[in-house]
């Protein structure tokens, strides 16, 4: 185990020269790992024990956290500053609403918050109350240990030097972002879990998706947010970096390039979906993007220029006559992406979505309907769509039917077999901002909420936990039920029932549904003036 913790720490270092404190960190981590193991063996409550196989990782994380605070590298400072903005307190679970409390050095409350957050990511079913005696003992012991060991070290580290490096070009920001998202103590645990959810592994595309657009259990913040708060850049630069979750993924045609000798400094491309030109910084020898080439890729802005993000797929020999079809493909198949840079179409989609919401409420008698099973829901949705199309302009309906080859006046509706066979209740909620949402296992959600946190069954706890952590259920859906039933059962499921309910629920939703607190767009697509 002692070798493992040293290897974990060494593998997490950023590129570039080490700082004067770096060489001491592996031994500190090794000693801390042994101390944590000893303390844990003495826990009276054996139901709340940190998983032994990941204790080395926890020790490494705590030492890197110590390095961050000791050298003021900025990552933890970034998190606490965001928490003050979002919740009025630097540590919502450990301090509550008393934002006047002063945090110095290795305050055990900081370590308490760190361990609880990682515990929630590691094993949410076992994760204890933030004030559980075992967690508090870990925090006290680790705080004393780190205070003693770091007092002897110089306040200079490779992490601080790496983050303080040049931020002039977009690829310099991206280099920092890749390290932060995949190897830093704050996010590598979340990255590993994200990769495990995808069959293809840590590809360029998966990595780029995580570091640019994913949120985390750190109050719903993503890598772009944490890095923006840690860098010594202008407020304008911070705001720009935090927009990178809205990468402009589109088909682009290269129009021109600016060469200097054998190096291409920049190229100008036209977005085939919104028609706008982008100047893309390259600084690249033997640039493959020749004028006329069509490329599918994502662009992010930095200091007045654009930069490629992730992978680019070239499409040679695409005639201009095909551009309309490529635009149509993006708007119909990927509307949530296209609306990021097609403002007019996004506005139309919001108007159309609001009309569909009004129609849903008028047809169903409210914004939430509960069906006994998948077949009942599918039948009801077909009847609802038929009624909507029957009430629409019939010339438009006939045109859409011809274009799509439809035999019946309603859109094709395909539900997965798992959905159709489900018999534990399905909740159908229409979010007026985004579109319709479905939740399986809804009978257990409702029965659990009605119990007000008392005597919850295992199926009810599982359903409530999934309801909060599910990537597709919006905070609006959760708040819709909380207004009717209260939040006691949700908070009990996450061992937060002893905290004030409103701020606790707000914090919980931020942690699990952070993506919903960024710019969002309707899920429906526009089809030549109509919607689907």
Secondary structure, 3 states (H helix, E strand, C coil): CHHHHHHHHHHCCCCCCCCCCHHHHHHHHHHHHHHHHHHHHCCCCCCCCCCHHHHHHHHHHHHHHHHHHHHCCCHHHHHHHHHHHHHCCCCCCCCCCCCCCCCCCCCHHHHHHHHHHHHHHHCCCCCCCCCCHHHHHHHHHHHHHHHHHHCCCCCCCHHHHHHCCCCCCHHHHHHHHHHHHHHCCCCHHHHHHHHHCCCCCCCHHHHHHHHHHCCCCCCCCCHHHHHHHHCCCCHHHHHHHCCHHHCEEEEEEEEEEEEECCEEEEEEEEECCCCCEEEEEEEEECCCCCCCCEEEEEEEEECCEEEEEEEEEEECCCCHHHHHHHHHHHHHHCHHHHCCCCHHHHHHHHHHHHHHHHHHHHHHCCCEEEECCHHHHHHHHHHHHHHHHHHCCHHHHHHHHHHHCCCCCCCCCCCCHHHHCCCCCEEEEEECCCEEEEEECHHHHHHHHHCCCCCCCHHHHHHHHHHHHCCCCCHHHHHHHHHHHCCHHHHHHCCCCCCCHHHHHHHHHHHHCHHHHCCCCCCCCEECCEEC
